[in-house]
Amino acid sequence: MRITAKNIKDNLHVDQDTAARVYGLMRMTVEPDMDMVDDRYKPFHSYDDIEYRLFEIDMLIGTHGVEYIGHLDDSMYEVKGISYCNTGDAYACTVMFDHKKHKFMLTSWGDIVERSSKYL
């Protein structure tokens, strides 16, 4: 699905201001607001900018944390799987980040895993 503020608003069921903020975070035109990031994530300095963006999006859209789907090509030094905001439903639309392609997506993780045997 194309990433637009309208698609975010309609598919994630958020208001216009929230959709605009999520859109900016996904398009990397705004910086993550560390005051929005849940305190449980702040002590971990190993997270990168993408993860902090996902943590803020998780708080904004009211999902249940950020999860990771492993990829067969993952290594100790490089992740190639998908991080996503957990809606609790594998087929509900959510915000995802594909580490291999280095891009945000708006889709369900169930659809991704069904289409490819490379995810664990």
N, C-alpha and C positions, 0 to 999 in steps of 0.2 A: 504494500500500500504506500502510496506517495505520502511523504511527510509534509503536511500543511497544518496550520493552526486549526483550520476547520475540521480536518480529519481527526486531529487529536481531540478536539472538543466533542465531536460526534461519537467517536469510537471509545474514548476513555470516560465519557460522561462527566466532563469537568466544565467549569465556567470559562468565559472568554479570557479573563486575565490569567488564569492558571494555564490554559492552553497556549497562550502567548509565551509565558515563561518556559513551559516545557519545550515549546518549539525552539526558543532561543538556546536552551541547553543542548538540545539535540543537534542544532545547526552550528553549535559552538560559537555563537555570536554574543553570548553573555557568559560570565564566569559563574561557577557554583557559589552559592551563598552559604558559607560555613555555619552561619547561625541557623540555617534551615536543616542542616544535616544532623541527624539523631546523634546524641552524645555517645551511643554505643560504638559508633564508627570512628570517632575522632582520635582515640588513642593510637590507632594503627597508621603509622606514617608510611607504610609500604604501598598504600593505595595510590593509584594514579588519578589524574584529572578525570578520566572517563568514569571511574568508579564513583568519585565524588559527585559527578553529574547524575549518575544513576541513583545514588543515595538521596539526592535532593528531589529528583523526579519521583522516587518511591514515596517520599513524604508528601509531595504535592498531590499525587493522584490517589493516595490512600491504599497502596498495595501493602503486601506483607513481607517486605525485605527484598534484597537483591540476591538472586541465585545465579548459579553457573551451570551450563551444560557443557561437558567435556567434548573434545574433538579427538579423533584418532591421532592427529598430528601434534597434539599437545606435548610439550616437553617440560623439563624442569626449568628451562630458561625462557620459554615462550608459550603463551596460551593462544590457542586458535579457535576456541569454542565461542559460546555465546553467553553473555551476561544479560539478565532480564529482571524486570520488576515482577515479582510473584503475585499474581491475582488470585491464586488458589484454584484456578481452572486452566488446564492445559490448552484449551481452545478459545479462551477469552483474549481479545486484543490487548496487547501490552507494549511497553517500550523495551526494546532489545538493542544490544550492541554486539555486532559480529566482530570479534577480535581479529579474525583472519583477513576480512575485507576492510577492517577499520572503518565501519560505518554503523550509524544508528538505523533501526528499522521499527516499523509499527506493524506488528503482526502477532500471531500466537506461536508459542514455542512448540506446541503440539503439531502444528502444520509443518514447521521446519524439520522436526525430527522424523516425521512420517515420510518426507520427501528425500531424505538422505540417510544413508547407513553409516555416515562418518561421525555421527554424534553418539556419545555414550549415554 
